[in-house]
Amino acid sequence: MSDDTTPVLVIGAGHIGSAIASLLDRTSDYQVTILDRDERALATATANRPGVRTVAGDSTDGALLTRLAGEHAMVLSAAPFHLTTTVATVARNAGAHYFDLTEDRSSSRAVRALAADARSVLMPQCGLAPGFISVVAASLAGRFDELRSVSLRVGALPQFPTNALKYNLTWSTDGLINEYCNPCEAVVDGELREVPALEEVEAFSLDGVTYEAFNTSGGLGTLAETLAGRVETLNYKTVRYPGHRDVISLLVRDLRLARRRDVLKDVLETAIPVTHQDVVLVFVSVSGIRDGVLTQETFARKVYASEVDGEPYSAIQLTTAAGICAMADLVRQEKLPTTGFVRQEDCSLEEFLANRFGALYLRGTAVST
């Protein structure tokens, strides 16, 4: 390892963790280590990456985490949200920059508290939503003199839906359940409020395809706080094919599986197949006053499963891993703050897309609205 190579610890060798490790390893700037207790997952993640070091161990092992964090300049967590505080605390105490993908609001608040006197960066919520979507929304909002509404819509969808849910699993089931069951943040008539998940269903079409969107938790990240007092309406909704929300509502509410999340997880993972043939839809619309005129500006993009240097990635792998890798890379290049709590919206859209990892979003296609 050369003197200017940054040692990075990736927690988790699943679909997203392996994609993070692979993207970073493609450069000559990072030396990557993956920690996971599943040796088969580690072997799969590094099958085409002989330069990536693996450590078979439990990420709840405090002594192991402490040793590894002390050996690395950065810790990128693709672990389940319930491990967020543990991993972030260890990284902070070791002086390592910390990045994660959590959509869990309480976990993110805990990371923010840890960052108060940190000598390194603590930057949660670095994926797609929360993550890139906030970069887009904040950048568009910054172009207005006066804001009225900011609408964020994101969907990770199968290209070829075939079941009654019109859905396939593409990422963490625990994270998906969190989105469907936890309260959501929104700004309504200028006031920050909690609104229920699965409500405020809307229908819309893009490129001739019909979708539905409804409230889900966590997608706003810190954006509601950032835009507090400036916007009349701010909300985040997940995009699905029509009919999905009604089936989920049956499971979560009518069958009361929101109270038995272990059962709901088992049902989803037993009945719904994983797919790598997916598409990620990103849609942000901002309206307000610019130069005295009521104006609307929209960002709409689809990113499909594709290959990077001959290696296949699902759309959710590509977009999520690109988000966290870009933020880590921008901190490494000192284009973002290098200590304390950093929000997604502290990064401009132009800076993000100019980054070698963020530029992977440019592989997507602009959507006709």
Contacts in CASP RR format, 6 or more apart in sequence:
PFRMAT RR
TARGET T0000
AUTHOR 0000-0000-0000
METHOD contacts of the structure
MODEL  1
MSDDTTPVLVIGAGHIGSAIASLLDRTSDYQVTILDRDERALATATANRP
GVRTVAGDSTDGALLTRLAGEHAMVLSAAPFHLTTTVATVARNAGAHYFD
LTEDRSSSRAVRALAADARSVLMPQCGLAPGFISVVAASLAGRFDELRSV
SLRVGALPQFPTNALKYNLTWSTDGLINEYCNPCEAVVDGELREVPALEE
VEAFSLDGVTYEAFNTSGGLGTLAETLAGRVETLNYKTVRYPGHRDVISL
LVRDLRLARRRDVLKDVLETAIPVTHQDVVLVFVSVSGIRDGVLTQETFA
RKVYASEVDGEPYSAIQLTTAAGICAMADLVRQEKLPTTGFVRQEDCSLE
EFLANRFGALYLRGTAVST
1 7 0 8 1.000
1 31 0 8 1.000
2 28 0 8 1.000
4 29 0 8 1.000
5 28 0 8 1.000
5 29 0 8 1.000
5 30 0 8 1.000
5 31 0 8 1.000
6 29 0 8 1.000
6 30 0 8 1.000
6 31 0 8 1.000
6 73 0 8 1.000
6 74 0 8 1.000
6 332 0 8 1.000
7 30 0 8 1.000
7 31 0 8 1.000
7 33 0 8 1.000
7 71 0 8 1.000
7 72 0 8 1.000
7 73 0 8 1.000
7 74 0 8 1.000
8 24 0 8 1.000
8 30 0 8 1.000
8 31 0 8 1.000
8 32 0 8 1.000
8 33 0 8 1.000
8 72 0 8 1.000
8 73 0 8 1.000
8 74 0 8 1.000
8 75 0 8 1.000
8 76 0 8 1.000
8 328 0 8 1.000
9 33 0 8 1.000
9 34 0 8 1.000
9 35 0 8 1.000
9 68 0 8 1.000
9 69 0 8 1.000
9 71 0 8 1.000
9 72 0 8 1.000
9 74 0 8 1.000
9 75 0 8 1.000
9 76 0 8 1.000
9 96 0 8 1.000
10 17 0 8 1.000
10 20 0 8 1.000
10 21 0 8 1.000
10 24 0 8 1.000
10 32 0 8 1.000
10 33 0 8 1.000
10 34 0 8 1.000
10 35 0 8 1.000
10 76 0 8 1.000
10 78 0 8 1.000
11 17 0 8 1.000
11 35 0 8 1.000
11 36 0 8 1.000
11 59 0 8 1.000
11 75 0 8 1.000
11 76 0 8 1.000
11 77 0 8 1.000
11 78 0 8 1.000
11 79 0 8 1.000
11 83 0 8 1.000
11 87 0 8 1.000
12 34 0 8 1.000
12 35 0 8 1.000
12 36 0 8 1.000
12 41 0 8 1.000
12 59 0 8 1.000
12 77 0 8 1.000
12 78 0 8 1.000
12 79 0 8 1.000
13 21 0 8 1.000
13 34 0 8 1.000
13 35 0 8 1.000
13 36 0 8 1.000
13 38 0 8 1.000
13 41 0 8 1.000
13 42 0 8 1.000
13 44 0 8 1.000
13 45 0 8 1.000
13 54 0 8 1.000
14 36 0 8 1.000
14 41 0 8 1.000
14 45 0 8 1.000
14 78 0 8 1.000
15 171 0 8 1.000
15 314 0 8 1.000
15 316 0 8 1.000
15 317 0 8 1.000
16 78 0 8 1.000
16 101 0 8 1.000
16 171 0 8 1.000
16 172 0 8 1.000
16 316 0 8 1.000
16 317 0 8 1.000
16 320 0 8 1.000
16 321 0 8 1.000
17 34 0 8 1.000
17 45 0 8 1.000
17 76 0 8 1.000
17 78 0 8 1.000
17 321 0 8 1.000
18 34 0 8 1.000
18 41 0 8 1.000
18 44 0 8 1.000
18 45 0 8 1.000
19 313 0 8 1.000
19 317 0 8 1.000
19 318 0 8 1.000
19 320 0 8 1.000
19 321 0 8 1.000
20 76 0 8 1.000
20 78 0 8 1.000
20 321 0 8 1.000
20 324 0 8 1.000
20 325 0 8 1.000
21 32 0 8 1.000
21 34 0 8 1.000
21 45 0 8 1.000
21 46 0 8 1.000
21 49 0 8 1.000
21 52 0 8 1.000
22 45 0 8 1.000
22 48 0 8 1.000
22 49 0 8 1.000
22 52 0 8 1.000
22 311 0 8 1.000
22 321 0 8 1.000
23 308 0 8 1.000
23 321 0 8 1.000
23 322 0 8 1.000
23 325 0 8 1.000
23 357 0 8 1.000
24 30 0 8 1.000
24 32 0 8 1.000
24 325 0 8 1.000
24 328 0 8 1.000
25 32 0 8 1.000
25 49 0 8 1.000
25 51 0 8 1.000
25 52 0 8 1.000
26 308 0 8 1.000
26 309 0 8 1.000
27 356 0 8 1.000
29 329 0 8 1.000
29 332 0 8 1.000
31 53 0 8 1.000
32 49 0 8 1.000
32 51 0 8 1.000
32 52 0 8 1.000
32 53 0 8 1.000
33 52 0 8 1.000
33 53 0 8 1.000
33 54 0 8 1.000
33 55 0 8 1.000
33 68 0 8 1.000
33 71 0 8 1.000
33 72 0 8 1.000
34 42 0 8 1.000
34 45 0 8 1.000
34 46 0 8 1.000
34 52 0 8 1.000
34 53 0 8 1.000
34 54 0 8 1.000
34 55 0 8 1.000
35 54 0 8 1.000
35 55 0 8 1.000
35 57 0 8 1.000
35 59 0 8 1.000
35 64 0 8 1.000
35 65 0 8 1.000
35 68 0 8 1.000
36 42 0 8 1.000
36 45 0 8 1.000
36 54 0 8 1.000
36 55 0 8 1.000
36 56 0 8 1.000
36 57 0 8 1.000
36 59 0 8 1.000
37 56 0 8 1.000
37 57 0 8 1.000
37 58 0 8 1.000
37 59 0 8 1.000
38 56 0 8 1.000
39 56 0 8 1.000
42 54 0 8 1.000
42 56 0 8 1.000
43 54 0 8 1.000
45 52 0 8 1.000
45 54 0 8 1.000
46 52 0 8 1.000
46 54 0 8 1.000
48 311 0 8 1.000
55 64 0 8 1.000
55 68 0 8 1.000
57 64 0 8 1.000
58 64 0 8 1.000
59 65 0 8 1.000
59 79 0 8 1.000
59 83 0 8 1.000
59 86 0 8 1.000
59 87 0 8 1.000
60 83 0 8 1.000
60 86 0 8 1.000
62 86 0 8 1.000
62 90 0 8 1.000
65 86 0 8 1.000
65 87 0 8 1.000
65 90 0 8 1.000
66 90 0 8 1.000
66 93 0 8 1.000
66 94 0 8 1.000
69 75 0 8 1.000
69 90 0 8 1.000
69 91 0 8 1.000
69 93 0 8 1.000
69 94 0 8 1.000
69 95 0 8 1.000
69 96 0 8 1.000
70 94 0 8 1.000
70 95 0 8 1.000
70 96 0 8 1.000
72 96 0 8 1.000
73 96 0 8 1.000
73 97 0 8 1.000
74 96 0 8 1.000
74 97 0 8 1.000
74 98 0 8 1.000
74 99 0 8 1.000
74 328 0 8 1.000
74 331 0 8 1.000
74 332 0 8 1.000
75 87 0 8 1.000
75 90 0 8 1.000
75 91 0 8 1.000
75 94 0 8 1.000
75 96 0 8 1.000
75 97 0 8 1.000
75 98 0 8 1.000
75 99 0 8 1.000
76 99 0 8 1.000
76 100 0 8 1.000
76 324 0 8 1.000
76 325 0 8 1.000
76 328 0 8 1.000
77 83 0 8 1.000
77 84 0 8 1.000
77 87 0 8 1.000
77 88 0 8 1.000
77 98 0 8 1.000
77 99 0 8 1.000
77 100 0 8 1.000
77 101 0 8 1.000
77 102 0 8 1.000
78 100 0 8 1.000
78 101 0 8 1.000
78 324 0 8 1.000
79 87 0 8 1.000
79 100 0 8 1.000
80 172 0 8 1.000
80 174 0 8 1.000
80 175 0 8 1.000
81 102 0 8 1.000
81 103 0 8 1.000
81 104 0 8 1.000
81 107 0 8 1.000
81 174 0 8 1.000
81 175 0 8 1.000
81 178 0 8 1.000
82 104 0 8 1.000
82 107 0 8 1.000
82 174 0 8 1.000
84 100 0 8 1.000
84 102 0 8 1.000
84 104 0 8 1.000
84 107 0 8 1.000
84 108 0 8 1.000
84 110 0 8 1.000
84 111 0 8 1.000
84 124 0 8 1.000
85 107 0 8 1.000
85 110 0 8 1.000
85 111 0 8 1.000
85 114 0 8 1.000
87 98 0 8 1.000
87 100 0 8 1.000
88 98 0 8 1.000
88 100 0 8 1.000
88 110 0 8 1.000
88 111 0 8 1.000
88 114 0 8 1.000
88 122 0 8 1.000
88 124 0 8 1.000
89 114 0 8 1.000
91 97 0 8 1.000
91 98 0 8 1.000
91 120 0 8 1.000
91 122 0 8 1.000
92 98 0 8 1.000
92 114 0 8 1.000
92 115 0 8 1.000
92 118 0 8 1.000
92 120 0 8 1.000
92 122 0 8 1.000
95 118 0 8 1.000
95 119 0 8 1.000
95 120 0 8 1.000
96 120 0 8 1.000
97 120 0 8 1.000
97 121 0 8 1.000
97 122 0 8 1.000
97 123 0 8 1.000
97 328 0 8 1.000
97 331 0 8 1.000
97 338 0 8 1.000
98 111 0 8 1.000
98 120 0 8 1.000
98 121 0 8 1.000
98 122 0 8 1.000
98 123 0 8 1.000
98 124 0 8 1.000
99 121 0 8 1.000
99 123 0 8 1.000
99 124 0 8 1.000
99 126 0 8 1.000
99 324 0 8 1.000
99 327 0 8 1.000
99 328 0 8 1.000
100 111 0 8 1.000
100 123 0 8 1.000
100 124 0 8 1.000
100 125 0 8 1.000
100 126 0 8 1.000
100 324 0 8 1.000
101 125 0 8 1.000
101 126 0 8 1.000
101 127 0 8 1.000
101 320 0 8 1.000
101 324 0 8 1.000
102 108 0 8 1.000
102 124 0 8 1.000
102 125 0 8 1.000
103 125 0 8 1.000
103 129 0 8 1.000
103 130 0 8 1.000
103 175 0 8 1.000
103 178 0 8 1.000
103 179 0 8 1.000
103 217 0 8 1.000
103 218 0 8 1.000
103 219 0 8 1.000
103 221 0 8 1.000
104 175 0 8 1.000
104 178 0 8 1.000
104 182 0 8 1.000
104 218 0 8 1.000
105 182 0 8 1.000
105 185 0 8 1.000
105 217 0 8 1.000
105 218 0 8 1.000
105 221 0 8 1.000
107 124 0 8 1.000
108 124 0 8 1.000
108 125 0 8 1.000
108 130 0 8 1.000
108 221 0 8 1.000
108 222 0 8 1.000
111 122 0 8 1.000
111 124 0 8 1.000
111 341 0 8 1.000
112 122 0 8 1.000
112 124 0 8 1.000
112 341 0 8 1.000
114 122 0 8 1.000
115 121 0 8 1.000
115 122 0 8 1.000
115 340 0 8 1.000
115 341 0 8 1.000
116 340 0 8 1.000
116 341 0 8 1.000
118 339 0 8 1.000
118 340 0 8 1.000
118 341 0 8 1.000
119 339 0 8 1.000
120 338 0 8 1.000
120 339 0 8 1.000
120 340 0 8 1.000
121 331 0 8 1.000
121 336 0 8 1.000
121 337 0 8 1.000
121 338 0 8 1.000
121 339 0 8 1.000
121 340 0 8 1.000
121 342 0 8 1.000
122 340 0 8 1.000
122 341 0 8 1.000
122 342 0 8 1.000
123 327 0 8 1.000
123 331 0 8 1.000
123 336 0 8 1.000
123 341 0 8 1.000
123 342 0 8 1.000
123 343 0 8 1.000
123 344 0 8 1.000
125 131 0 8 1.000
125 134 0 8 1.000
125 221 0 8 1.000
125 222 0 8 1.000
125 344 0 8 1.000
126 323 0 8 1.000
126 324 0 8 1.000
126 327 0 8 1.000
126 328 0 8 1.000
126 344 0 8 1.000
127 319 0 8 1.000
127 320 0 8 1.000
127 323 0 8 1.000
127 324 0 8 1.000
128 154 0 8 1.000
128 156 0 8 1.000
128 280 0 8 1.000
128 282 0 8 1.000
128 316 0 8 1.000
128 319 0 8 1.000
128 320 0 8 1.000
128 323 0 8 1.000
129 152 0 8 1.000
129 154 0 8 1.000
129 155 0 8 1.000
129 218 0 8 1.000
129 219 0 8 1.000
129 236 0 8 1.000
130 218 0 8 1.000
130 219 0 8 1.000
130 220 0 8 1.000
130 221 0 8 1.000
130 222 0 8 1.000
130 223 0 8 1.000
130 344 0 8 1.000
131 219 0 8 1.000
131 221 0 8 1.000
131 323 0 8 1.000
131 344 0 8 1.000
132 282 0 8 1.000
132 319 0 8 1.000
132 322 0 8 1.000
132 323 0 8 1.000
132 344 0 8 1.000
132 352 0 8 1.000
132 361 0 8 1.000
133 152 0 8 1.000
133 154 0 8 1.000
133 219 0 8 1.000
133 236 0 8 1.000
133 282 0 8 1.000
133 284 0 8 1.000
134 152 0 8 1.000
134 220 0 8 1.000
134 221 0 8 1.000
134 222 0 8 1.000
134 223 0 8 1.000
134 343 0 8 1.000
134 344 0 8 1.000
134 345 0 8 1.000
135 344 0 8 1.000
135 345 0 8 1.000
135 347 0 8 1.000
135 348 0 8 1.000
135 349 0 8 1.000
135 352 0 8 1.000
136 152 0 8 1.000
136 282 0 8 1.000
136 284 0 8 1.000
136 299 0 8 1.000
136 349 0 8 1.000
137 150 0 8 1.000
137 152 0 8 1.000
137 223 0 8 1.000
137 284 0 8 1.000
137 286 0 8 1.000
137 345 0 8 1.000
138 223 0 8 1.000
138 226 0 8 1.000
138 227 0 8 1.000
138 344 0 8 1.000
138 345 0 8 1.000
139 345 0 8 1.000
139 348 0 8 1.000
139 349 0 8 1.000
139 350 0 8 1.000
140 150 0 8 1.000
140 284 0 8 1.000
140 286 0 8 1.000
140 297 0 8 1.000
140 299 0 8 1.000
140 349 0 8 1.000
141 147 0 8 1.000
141 150 0 8 1.000
141 227 0 8 1.000
141 230 0 8 1.000
141 231 0 8 1.000
141 286 0 8 1.000
143 286 0 8 1.000
143 290 0 8 1.000
143 297 0 8 1.000
144 286 0 8 1.000
144 288 0 8 1.000
144 289 0 8 1.000
144 290 0 8 1.000
144 295 0 8 1.000
144 297 0 8 1.000
145 288 0 8 1.000
145 289 0 8 1.000
145 290 0 8 1.000
145 291 0 8 1.000
145 292 0 8 1.000
146 288 0 8 1.000
146 289 0 8 1.000
147 227 0 8 1.000
147 230 0 8 1.000
147 231 0 8 1.000
147 232 0 8 1.000
147 286 0 8 1.000
147 287 0 8 1.000
147 288 0 8 1.000
148 231 0 8 1.000
148 232 0 8 1.000
148 233 0 8 1.000
148 287 0 8 1.000
148 288 0 8 1.000
148 289 0 8 1.000
148 294 0 8 1.000
149 231 0 8 1.000
149 232 0 8 1.000
149 233 0 8 1.000
149 234 0 8 1.000
149 285 0 8 1.000
149 286 0 8 1.000
149 287 0 8 1.000
149 288 0 8 1.000
150 223 0 8 1.000
150 227 0 8 1.000
150 231 0 8 1.000
150 233 0 8 1.000
150 234 0 8 1.000
150 235 0 8 1.000
150 284 0 8 1.000
150 285 0 8 1.000
150 286 0 8 1.000
151 233 0 8 1.000
151 234 0 8 1.000
151 235 0 8 1.000
151 237 0 8 1.000
151 283 0 8 1.000
151 284 0 8 1.000
151 285 0 8 1.000
151 286 0 8 1.000
152 219 0 8 1.000
152 220 0 8 1.000
152 223 0 8 1.000
152 235 0 8 1.000
152 236 0 8 1.000
152 237 0 8 1.000
152 283 0 8 1.000
152 284 0 8 1.000
153 213 0 8 1.000
153 236 0 8 1.000
153 237 0 8 1.000
153 238 0 8 1.000
153 239 0 8 1.000
153 281 0 8 1.000
153 282 0 8 1.000
153 283 0 8 1.000
153 284 0 8 1.000
153 285 0 8 1.000
154 219 0 8 1.000
154 236 0 8 1.000
154 238 0 8 1.000
154 239 0 8 1.000
154 280 0 8 1.000
154 281 0 8 1.000
154 282 0 8 1.000
154 283 0 8 1.000
155 238 0 8 1.000
155 239 0 8 1.000
155 240 0 8 1.000
155 280 0 8 1.000
155 281 0 8 1.000
155 282 0 8 1.000
156 170 0 8 1.000
156 171 0 8 1.000
156 278 0 8 1.000
156 279 0 8 1.000
156 280 0 8 1.000
156 315 0 8 1.000
156 316 0 8 1.000
157 167 0 8 1.000
157 239 0 8 1.000
157 240 0 8 1.000
157 241 0 8 1.000
157 278 0 8 1.000
157 279 0 8 1.000
157 280 0 8 1.000
157 281 0 8 1.000
158 166 0 8 1.000
158 167 0 8 1.000
158 168 0 8 1.000
158 170 0 8 1.000
158 275 0 8 1.000
158 277 0 8 1.000
158 278 0 8 1.000
158 279 0 8 1.000
159 275 0 8 1.000
159 277 0 8 1.000
159 278 0 8 1.000
159 279 0 8 1.000
159 304 0 8 1.000
159 305 0 8 1.000
160 275 0 8 1.000
160 277 0 8 1.000
161 167 0 8 1.000
161 168 0 8 1.000
161 241 0 8 1.000
163 272 0 8 1.000
164 247 0 8 1.000
165 244 0 8 1.000
165 247 0 8 1.000
165 248 0 8 1.000
165 272 0 8 1.000
166 240 0 8 1.000
166 241 0 8 1.000
166 242 0 8 1.000
166 243 0 8 1.000
166 244 0 8 1.000
167 240 0 8 1.000
167 241 0 8 1.000
167 244 0 8 1.000
167 272 0 8 1.000
168 272 0 8 1.000
168 273 0 8 1.000
168 274 0 8 1.000
168 275 0 8 1.000
168 278 0 8 1.000
169 176 0 8 1.000
169 268 0 8 1.000
169 269 0 8 1.000
169 272 0 8 1.000
169 273 0 8 1.000
169 274 0 8 1.000
169 275 0 8 1.000
170 274 0 8 1.000
170 275 0 8 1.000
170 278 0 8 1.000
170 314 0 8 1.000
170 315 0 8 1.000
170 316 0 8 1.000
171 316 0 8 1.000
171 320 0 8 1.000
173 265 0 8 1.000
173 268 0 8 1.000
173 269 0 8 1.000
174 265 0 8 1.000
176 268 0 8 1.000
177 261 0 8 1.000
177 264 0 8 1.000
177 265 0 8 1.000
177 268 0 8 1.000
178 217 0 8 1.000
178 218 0 8 1.000
179 197 0 8 1.000
179 216 0 8 1.000
179 217 0 8 1.000
179 218 0 8 1.000
179 219 0 8 1.000
179 238 0 8 1.000
180 197 0 8 1.000
180 198 0 8 1.000
180 216 0 8 1.000
180 217 0 8 1.000
180 248 0 8 1.000
180 252 0 8 1.000
180 258 0 8 1.000
181 197 0 8 1.000
181 217 0 8 1.000
181 252 0 8 1.000
181 258 0 8 1.000
181 261 0 8 1.000
182 197 0 8 1.000
182 217 0 8 1.000
182 218 0 8 1.000
183 194 0 8 1.000
183 195 0 8 1.000
183 196 0 8 1.000
183 197 0 8 1.000
183 217 0 8 1.000
184 194 0 8 1.000
184 195 0 8 1.000
184 196 0 8 1.000
184 197 0 8 1.000
184 215 0 8 1.000
184 216 0 8 1.000
184 217 0 8 1.000
184 218 0 8 1.000
184 220 0 8 1.000
184 235 0 8 1.000
184 236 0 8 1.000
185 192 0 8 1.000
185 193 0 8 1.000
185 194 0 8 1.000
185 195 0 8 1.000
185 217 0 8 1.000
185 218 0 8 1.000
185 220 0 8 1.000
185 221 0 8 1.000
185 224 0 8 1.000
185 236 0 8 1.000
186 192 0 8 1.000
186 193 0 8 1.000
186 194 0 8 1.000
186 195 0 8 1.000
186 215 0 8 1.000
186 220 0 8 1.000
186 224 0 8 1.000
186 233 0 8 1.000
186 234 0 8 1.000
186 235 0 8 1.000
186 236 0 8 1.000
187 193 0 8 1.000
187 224 0 8 1.000
187 227 0 8 1.000
187 228 0 8 1.000
187 231 0 8 1.000
187 232 0 8 1.000
187 233 0 8 1.000
187 234 0 8 1.000
187 235 0 8 1.000
188 195 0 8 1.000
188 233 0 8 1.000
189 232 0 8 1.000
189 233 0 8 1.000
190 229 0 8 1.000
190 231 0 8 1.000
190 232 0 8 1.000
190 233 0 8 1.000
192 224 0 8 1.000
192 225 0 8 1.000
192 228 0 8 1.000
195 215 0 8 1.000
195 235 0 8 1.000
196 215 0 8 1.000
197 214 0 8 1.000
197 215 0 8 1.000
197 216 0 8 1.000
197 217 0 8 1.000
198 214 0 8 1.000
198 215 0 8 1.000
198 216 0 8 1.000
198 245 0 8 1.000
198 248 0 8 1.000
198 249 0 8 1.000
198 252 0 8 1.000
198 253 0 8 1.000
199 214 0 8 1.000
199 215 0 8 1.000
200 214 0 8 1.000
200 215 0 8 1.000
200 235 0 8 1.000
200 237 0 8 1.000
201 212 0 8 1.000
201 213 0 8 1.000
201 214 0 8 1.000
201 245 0 8 1.000
202 212 0 8 1.000
202 213 0 8 1.000
202 214 0 8 1.000
202 237 0 8 1.000
203 210 0 8 1.000
203 211 0 8 1.000
203 212 0 8 1.000
203 213 0 8 1.000
203 242 0 8 1.000
204 210 0 8 1.000
204 211 0 8 1.000
204 213 0 8 1.000
205 211 0 8 1.000
206 281 0 8 1.000
206 283 0 8 1.000
206 300 0 8 1.000
206 367 0 8 1.000
206 368 0 8 1.000
206 369 0 8 1.000
207 302 0 8 1.000
207 367 0 8 1.000
207 368 0 8 1.000
210 241 0 8 1.000
210 242 0 8 1.000
211 239 0 8 1.000
211 240 0 8 1.000
211 241 0 8 1.000
211 242 0 8 1.000
211 281 0 8 1.000
212 239 0 8 1.000
212 240 0 8 1.000
212 241 0 8 1.000
212 242 0 8 1.000
212 243 0 8 1.000
212 244 0 8 1.000
212 245 0 8 1.000
213 237 0 8 1.000
213 238 0 8 1.000
213 239 0 8 1.000
213 240 0 8 1.000
214 237 0 8 1.000
214 238 0 8 1.000
214 240 0 8 1.000
214 245 0 8 1.000
215 235 0 8 1.000
215 236 0 8 1.000
215 237 0 8 1.000
215 238 0 8 1.000
216 236 0 8 1.000
216 237 0 8 1.000
216 238 0 8 1.000
218 236 0 8 1.000
219 236 0 8 1.000
220 234 0 8 1.000
220 235 0 8 1.000
220 236 0 8 1.000
221 344 0 8 1.000
222 343 0 8 1.000
222 344 0 8 1.000
222 345 0 8 1.000
223 234 0 8 1.000
223 344 0 8 1.000
223 345 0 8 1.000
224 234 0 8 1.000
226 343 0 8 1.000
226 345 0 8 1.000
227 234 0 8 1.000
239 281 0 8 1.000
239 283 0 8 1.000
251 257 0 8 1.000
251 264 0 8 1.000
251 267 0 8 1.000
252 258 0 8 1.000
252 264 0 8 1.000
257 263 0 8 1.000
257 264 0 8 1.000
257 267 0 8 1.000
258 264 0 8 1.000
275 314 0 8 1.000
276 305 0 8 1.000
276 312 0 8 1.000
276 314 0 8 1.000
276 317 0 8 1.000
277 305 0 8 1.000
277 314 0 8 1.000
278 304 0 8 1.000
278 305 0 8 1.000
278 314 0 8 1.000
278 315 0 8 1.000
278 316 0 8 1.000
279 302 0 8 1.000
279 303 0 8 1.000
279 304 0 8 1.000
279 305 0 8 1.000
279 315 0 8 1.000
280 302 0 8 1.000
280 303 0 8 1.000
280 304 0 8 1.000
280 315 0 8 1.000
280 316 0 8 1.000
280 318 0 8 1.000
280 319 0 8 1.000
281 300 0 8 1.000
281 301 0 8 1.000
281 302 0 8 1.000
281 367 0 8 1.000
282 299 0 8 1.000
282 300 0 8 1.000
282 301 0 8 1.000
282 302 0 8 1.000
282 303 0 8 1.000
282 319 0 8 1.000
282 361 0 8 1.000
283 298 0 8 1.000
283 299 0 8 1.000
283 300 0 8 1.000
283 301 0 8 1.000
283 367 0 8 1.000
283 369 0 8 1.000
284 298 0 8 1.000
284 299 0 8 1.000
284 300 0 8 1.000
285 296 0 8 1.000
285 297 0 8 1.000
285 298 0 8 1.000
286 296 0 8 1.000
286 297 0 8 1.000
286 298 0 8 1.000
287 294 0 8 1.000
287 295 0 8 1.000
287 296 0 8 1.000
287 297 0 8 1.000
288 294 0 8 1.000
288 295 0 8 1.000
288 296 0 8 1.000
289 295 0 8 1.000
298 369 0 8 1.000
300 366 0 8 1.000
300 367 0 8 1.000
300 368 0 8 1.000
300 369 0 8 1.000
301 361 0 8 1.000
301 364 0 8 1.000
301 365 0 8 1.000
301 366 0 8 1.000
301 367 0 8 1.000
302 364 0 8 1.000
302 365 0 8 1.000
302 367 0 8 1.000
303 315 0 8 1.000
303 318 0 8 1.000
303 319 0 8 1.000
303 361 0 8 1.000
303 363 0 8 1.000
303 364 0 8 1.000
304 315 0 8 1.000
304 364 0 8 1.000
304 365 0 8 1.000
305 312 0 8 1.000
305 313 0 8 1.000
305 314 0 8 1.000
305 315 0 8 1.000
305 318 0 8 1.000
306 312 0 8 1.000
306 313 0 8 1.000
306 315 0 8 1.000
306 318 0 8 1.000
306 363 0 8 1.000
307 313 0 8 1.000
308 318 0 8 1.000
308 360 0 8 1.000
313 321 0 8 1.000
318 360 0 8 1.000
318 363 0 8 1.000
319 360 0 8 1.000
319 361 0 8 1.000
321 357 0 8 1.000
322 357 0 8 1.000
322 358 0 8 1.000
322 360 0 8 1.000
322 361 0 8 1.000
323 352 0 8 1.000
323 357 0 8 1.000
323 358 0 8 1.000
325 357 0 8 1.000
325 358 0 8 1.000
326 347 0 8 1.000
326 352 0 8 1.000
326 355 0 8 1.000
326 356 0 8 1.000
326 357 0 8 1.000
326 358 0 8 1.000
327 336 0 8 1.000
327 342 0 8 1.000
327 344 0 8 1.000
327 347 0 8 1.000
329 355 0 8 1.000
329 356 0 8 1.000
329 357 0 8 1.000
330 336 0 8 1.000
330 347 0 8 1.000
330 351 0 8 1.000
330 352 0 8 1.000
330 355 0 8 1.000
331 337 0 8 1.000
331 338 0 8 1.000
331 342 0 8 1.000
335 351 0 8 1.000
336 342 0 8 1.000
336 346 0 8 1.000
336 347 0 8 1.000
337 346 0 8 1.000
352 358 0 8 1.000
352 361 0 8 1.000
353 359 0 8 1.000
353 361 0 8 1.000
353 362 0 8 1.000
END
